[in-house]
Amino acid sequence: MFAEIFIAGVFIFALYAVLFYTYMFPEESFFAGRRWMYENPELSEEGIAHTKKMAKYAMIFLTGVVVLLIISLFR
């Protein structure tokens, strides 16, 4: 039981870190691994706003999932 909680915590922490990086640096995270495909890689203002909004929504959703898992774990 402890090992499963530990592994889930590590994965959730890593996912939060990726989402936080995406929120803070939307252009870099969007072009990660794809920068070579474009001559002059630029993300529009709408693209930046969309990337930040989706990262924020994903963090909120993940927080809700974690809370529900914790509540169900201690029932």
DSSP file (Angstrom, degrees, kcal/mol; ACC not computed):
  #  RESIDUE AA STRUCTURE BP1 BP2  ACC     N-H-->O    O-->H-N    N-H-->O    O-->H-N    TCO  KAPPA ALPHA  PHI   PSI    X-CA   Y-CA   Z-CA
    1    1 A M     >        0   0    0      0, 0.0     4,-2.0     0, 0.0     5,-0.2   0.000 360.0 360.0 360.0 -45.0    0.0    0.0    0.0
    2    2 A F  H  >  +     0   0    0      1,-0.2     4,-2.5     2,-0.2     5,-0.2   0.899 360.0  52.7 -64.6 -39.4    2.8    2.5    0.9
    3    3 A A  H  > S+     0   0    0      1,-0.2     4,-2.6     2,-0.2    -1,-0.2   0.890 108.6  49.7 -64.1 -39.7    4.7    1.7   -2.3
    4    4 A E  H  > S+     0   0    0      2,-0.2     4,-2.4     1,-0.2    -1,-0.2   0.908 112.2  47.3 -66.0 -41.7    1.6    2.3   -4.5
    5    5 A I  H  X S+     0   0    0     -4,-2.0     4,-2.4     2,-0.2    -2,-0.2   0.902 112.7  50.2 -65.3 -40.6    1.0    5.7   -2.8
    6    6 A F  H  X S+     0   0    0     -4,-2.5     4,-2.2     2,-0.2    -2,-0.2   0.929 111.8  46.5 -63.3 -46.5    4.7    6.6   -3.1
    7    7 A I  H  X S+     0   0    0     -4,-2.6     4,-2.3     1,-0.2    -2,-0.2   0.913 113.2  49.2 -64.1 -42.8    4.8    5.8   -6.8
    8    8 A A  H  X S+     0   0    0     -4,-2.4     4,-2.7     1,-0.2    -1,-0.2   0.906 110.5  51.8 -62.4 -40.8    1.5    7.6   -7.5
    9    9 A G  H  X S+     0   0    0     -4,-2.4     4,-2.5     2,-0.2    -2,-0.2   0.892 109.0  49.7 -63.1 -40.1    2.9   10.6   -5.5
   10   10 A V  H  X S+     0   0    0     -4,-2.2     4,-2.3     2,-0.2    -2,-0.2   0.928 113.5  45.6 -64.9 -45.1    6.1   10.7   -7.6
   11   11 A F  H  X S+     0   0    0     -4,-2.3     4,-2.3     2,-0.2    -2,-0.2   0.903 113.6  49.1 -65.7 -40.5    4.1   10.5  -10.9
   12   12 A I  H  X S+     0   0    0     -4,-2.7     4,-2.6     2,-0.2    -2,-0.2   0.906 110.7  50.5 -66.3 -40.5    1.7   13.2   -9.8
   13   13 A F  H  X S+     0   0    0     -4,-2.5     4,-2.2     2,-0.2    -2,-0.2   0.913 111.1  49.0 -61.9 -42.5    4.6   15.5   -8.6
   14   14 A A  H  X S+     0   0    0     -4,-2.3     4,-2.2     2,-0.2    -2,-0.2   0.895 111.0  49.8 -64.2 -39.7    6.3   15.0  -12.0
   15   15 A L  H  X S+     0   0    0     -4,-2.3     4,-2.5     2,-0.2    -2,-0.2   0.912 110.1  50.1 -65.9 -42.3    3.0   15.8  -13.8
   16   16 A Y  H  X S+     0   0    0     -4,-2.6     4,-2.7     1,-0.2    -2,-0.2   0.901 109.5  52.4 -60.0 -40.6    2.5   18.9  -11.7
   17   17 A A  H  X S+     0   0    0     -4,-2.2     4,-2.3     2,-0.2    -2,-0.2   0.915 110.8  46.3 -63.3 -43.0    6.1   20.0  -12.6
   18   18 A V  H  X S+     0   0    0     -4,-2.2     4,-2.4     2,-0.2    -2,-0.2   0.917 114.2  47.8 -65.6 -43.1    5.5   19.6  -16.3
   19   19 A L  H  X S+     0   0    0     -4,-2.5     4,-2.2     2,-0.2    -2,-0.2   0.890 111.8  50.0 -65.8 -38.8    2.2   21.5  -16.1
   20   20 A F  H  X S+     0   0    0     -4,-2.7     4,-2.5     2,-0.2     5,-0.2   0.914 111.2  49.0 -65.3 -42.3    3.8   24.3  -14.1
   21   21 A Y  H  X S+     0   0    0     -4,-2.3     4,-2.9     1,-0.2     8,-0.2   0.905 110.9  50.9 -62.3 -41.1    6.6   24.5  -16.6
   22   22 A T  H  < S+     0   0    0     -4,-2.4    -2,-0.2     1,-0.2    -1,-0.2   0.890 111.8  47.5 -63.3 -39.1    4.1   24.6  -19.4
   23   23 A Y  H  < S+     0   0    0     -4,-2.2    -2,-0.2     1,-0.2    -1,-0.2   0.909 117.8  40.5 -68.4 -41.9    2.2   27.4  -17.7
   24   24 A M  H  < S+     0   0    0     -4,-2.5    -2,-0.2     1,-0.2    -1,-0.2   0.863 130.7  24.8 -76.7 -36.0    5.3   29.5  -17.0
   25   25 A F     X  +     0   0    0     -4,-2.9     4,-2.2    -5,-0.2    -1,-0.2  -0.640  68.3 163.7-129.7  73.0    7.0   28.9  -20.3
   26   26 A P  H  > S+     0   0    0      0, 0.0     4,-2.0     0, 0.0     5,-0.2   0.864  75.4  49.6 -65.5 -36.9    4.3   28.1  -22.9
   27   27 A E  H  > S+     0   0    0      2,-0.2     4,-2.2     1,-0.2     5,-0.1   0.941 112.6  46.2 -67.4 -45.6    6.5   28.7  -26.0
   28   28 A E  H  4 S+     0   0    0      1,-0.2     4,-0.4     2,-0.2    -1,-0.2   0.902 115.6  46.1 -64.2 -40.4    9.4   26.6  -24.9
   29   29 A S  H >< S+     0   0    0     -4,-2.2     3,-0.5    -8,-0.2    -1,-0.2   0.857 111.4  52.2 -72.5 -33.0    7.1   23.8  -23.8
   30   30 A F  H 3< S+     0   0    0     -4,-2.0    -2,-0.2    -5,-0.2    -1,-0.2   0.914 115.8  39.7 -67.2 -41.5    5.1   23.9  -27.0
   31   31 A F  T >X S+     0   0    0     -4,-2.2     3,-1.9    -5,-0.2     4,-1.3   0.349  81.0 133.4 -91.4   6.9    8.2   23.7  -29.3
   32   32 A A  T <4 S-     0   0    0     -3,-0.5    -3,-0.1    -4,-0.4    -4,-0.0  -0.421  88.4  -2.5 -60.9 117.7   10.0   21.2  -27.1
   33   33 A G  T 34 S+     0   0    0     -2,-0.3    -1,-0.3     1,-0.1    -2,-0.1   0.354 129.1  71.0  82.0  -6.8   11.3   18.6  -29.6
   34   34 A R  T X4  +     0   0    0     -3,-1.9     3,-1.6     1,-0.1     4,-0.3   0.355  60.7  99.6-119.9   3.1    9.6   20.3  -32.5
   35   35 A R  G >< S+     0   0    0     -4,-1.3     3,-1.3     1,-0.3    -3,-0.1   0.824  76.3  63.1 -62.9 -30.9   11.7   23.4  -32.9
   36   36 A W  G 3  S+     0   0    0      1,-0.2    -1,-0.3    -5,-0.2    -2,-0.1   0.692  91.6  67.5 -66.9 -18.1   13.7   21.9  -35.8
   37   37 A M  G <  S+     0   0    0     -3,-1.6     2,-0.4     2,-0.0    -1,-0.2   0.665  97.4  58.4 -77.1 -15.9   10.6   21.7  -37.9
   38   38 A Y    <   -     0   0    0     -3,-1.3    -4,-0.0    -4,-0.3     0, 0.0  -0.892  65.9-147.9-121.7 144.3   10.2   25.5  -38.2
   39   39 A E  S    S+     0   0    0     -2,-0.4    -1,-0.1     1,-0.3    -2,-0.0   0.949 101.5  13.0 -70.1 -49.5   12.5   28.1  -39.7
   40   40 A N  S    S-     0   0    0      2,-0.1     2,-0.5     0, 0.0    -1,-0.3  -0.775  84.0-154.6-128.7  85.6   11.4   30.8  -37.3
   41   41 A P        +     0   0    0      0, 0.0     2,-0.4     0, 0.0   -10,-0.1  -0.474  27.5 156.3 -71.4 115.8    9.3   29.2  -34.5
   42   42 A E        -     0   0    0     -2,-0.5     2,-0.5   -15,-0.0    -2,-0.1  -0.997  30.9-146.9-136.4 141.4    6.9   31.7  -32.9
   43   43 A L        -     0   0    0     -2,-0.4   -16,-0.1     1,-0.0     5,-0.0  -0.915  25.8-121.0-107.1 133.5    3.7   31.0  -31.1
   44   44 A S     >  -     0   0    0     -2,-0.5     4,-2.4     1,-0.1     5,-0.2  -0.164  25.6-107.4 -68.3 166.0    0.9   33.5  -31.5
   45   45 A E  H  > S+     0   0    0      1,-0.2     4,-2.5     2,-0.2     5,-0.2   0.878 123.2  51.8 -61.6 -37.5   -0.6   35.4  -28.5
   46   46 A E  H  > S+     0   0    0      2,-0.2     4,-2.6     1,-0.2    -1,-0.2   0.889 109.0  50.5 -66.2 -38.4   -3.7   33.2  -28.8
   47   47 A G  H  > S+     0   0    0      2,-0.2     4,-2.4     1,-0.2    -2,-0.2   0.892 111.0  48.3 -65.4 -39.7   -1.6   30.1  -28.8
   48   48 A I  H  X S+     0   0    0     -4,-2.4     4,-2.4     2,-0.2     5,-0.2   0.930 113.1  47.7 -64.3 -45.7    0.2   31.2  -25.7
   49   49 A A  H  X S+     0   0    0     -4,-2.5     4,-2.5     1,-0.2    -2,-0.2   0.907 113.0  48.7 -62.8 -41.3   -3.0   32.1  -24.0
   50   50 A H  H  X S+     0   0    0     -4,-2.6     4,-2.6     2,-0.2     5,-0.2   0.916 111.3  49.2 -65.3 -43.1   -4.5   28.7  -25.0
   51   51 A T  H  X S+     0   0    0     -4,-2.4     4,-2.0     1,-0.2    -2,-0.2   0.914 113.6  46.1 -63.5 -42.7   -1.5   26.8  -23.8
   52   52 A K  H  X S+     0   0    0     -4,-2.4     4,-2.3     2,-0.2    -1,-0.2   0.906 112.8  50.5 -65.8 -41.0   -1.5   28.6  -20.4
   53   53 A K  H  X S+     0   0    0     -4,-2.5     4,-2.6    -5,-0.2    -2,-0.2   0.914 111.3  47.4 -64.3 -42.7   -5.3   28.1  -20.0
   54   54 A M  H  X S+     0   0    0     -4,-2.6     4,-2.3     2,-0.2    -1,-0.2   0.873 111.5  50.7 -67.8 -36.5   -5.1   24.4  -20.7
   55   55 A A  H  X S+     0   0    0     -4,-2.0     4,-2.1    -5,-0.2    -1,-0.2   0.909 111.7  48.4 -65.4 -40.7   -2.1   23.9  -18.3
   56   56 A K  H  X S+     0   0    0     -4,-2.3     4,-2.2     2,-0.2    -2,-0.2   0.925 112.4  47.8 -64.9 -44.5   -4.1   25.8  -15.6
   57   57 A Y  H  X S+     0   0    0     -4,-2.6     4,-2.7     1,-0.2    -2,-0.2   0.888 110.9  51.7 -63.3 -38.9   -7.2   23.7  -16.2
   58   58 A A  H  X S+     0   0    0     -4,-2.3     4,-2.7     2,-0.2    -1,-0.2   0.889 109.2  49.9 -66.2 -38.5   -5.2   20.5  -16.2
   59   59 A M  H  X S+     0   0    0     -4,-2.1     4,-2.1     2,-0.2    -2,-0.2   0.900 112.1  47.9 -66.1 -39.6   -3.6   21.5  -12.8
   60   60 A I  H  X S+     0   0    0     -4,-2.2     4,-2.1     2,-0.2    -2,-0.2   0.929 113.7  47.2 -65.4 -44.7   -7.1   22.2  -11.4
   61   61 A F  H  X S+     0   0    0     -4,-2.7     4,-2.3     1,-0.2    -2,-0.2   0.918 111.8  50.2 -62.6 -44.0   -8.4   18.9  -12.7
   62   62 A L  H  X S+     0   0    0     -4,-2.7     4,-2.5     1,-0.2    -1,-0.2   0.876 108.5  52.9 -63.9 -37.4   -5.4   17.0  -11.3
   63   63 A T  H  X S+     0   0    0     -4,-2.1     4,-2.5     2,-0.2    -1,-0.2   0.915 109.2  49.7 -62.5 -42.5   -5.9   18.6   -7.9
   64   64 A G  H  X S+     0   0    0     -4,-2.1     4,-2.4     2,-0.2    -2,-0.2   0.903 110.6  49.4 -62.1 -41.6   -9.5   17.5   -7.9
   65   65 A V  H  X S+     0   0    0     -4,-2.3     4,-2.4     2,-0.2    -2,-0.2   0.915 111.3  49.5 -63.8 -43.2   -8.5   14.0   -8.8
   66   66 A V  H  X S+     0   0    0     -4,-2.5     4,-2.4     2,-0.2    -2,-0.2   0.916 111.0  49.6 -63.4 -43.1   -5.9   13.9   -6.0
   67   67 A V  H  X S+     0   0    0     -4,-2.5     4,-2.5     1,-0.2    -1,-0.2   0.926 111.8  48.2 -62.1 -44.0   -8.4   15.2   -3.5
   68   68 A L  H  X S+     0   0    0     -4,-2.4     4,-2.4     1,-0.2    -1,-0.2   0.884 111.5  50.3 -64.6 -37.7  -10.9   12.6   -4.5
   69   69 A L  H  X S+     0   0    0     -4,-2.4     4,-1.8     2,-0.2    -1,-0.2   0.900 111.2  48.4 -66.6 -39.7   -8.3    9.8   -4.3
   70   70 A I  H  X S+     0   0    0     -4,-2.4     4,-1.7     2,-0.2    -2,-0.2   0.912 111.9  49.4 -66.6 -41.6   -7.2   11.0   -0.8
   71   71 A I  H  < S+     0   0    0     -4,-2.5    -2,-0.2     1,-0.2    -1,-0.2   0.928 113.8  45.3 -63.5 -44.2  -10.8   11.1    0.4
   72   72 A S  H >< S+     0   0    0     -4,-2.4     3,-0.7     1,-0.2    -1,-0.2   0.802 109.5  57.1 -70.1 -27.0  -11.5    7.6   -1.0
   73   73 A L  H 3< S+     0   0    0     -4,-1.8    -1,-0.2     1,-0.2    -2,-0.2   0.876 109.8  43.1 -70.5 -37.0   -8.2    6.3    0.5
   74   74 A F  T 3<        0   0    0     -4,-1.7    -1,-0.2     1,-0.2    -2,-0.2   0.202 360.0 360.0 -97.6  15.9   -9.1    7.3    4.0
   75   75 A R    <         0   0    0     -3,-0.7    -1,-0.2    -4,-0.1    -2,-0.1   0.462 360.0 360.0 -81.2 360.0  -12.7    6.2    4.0
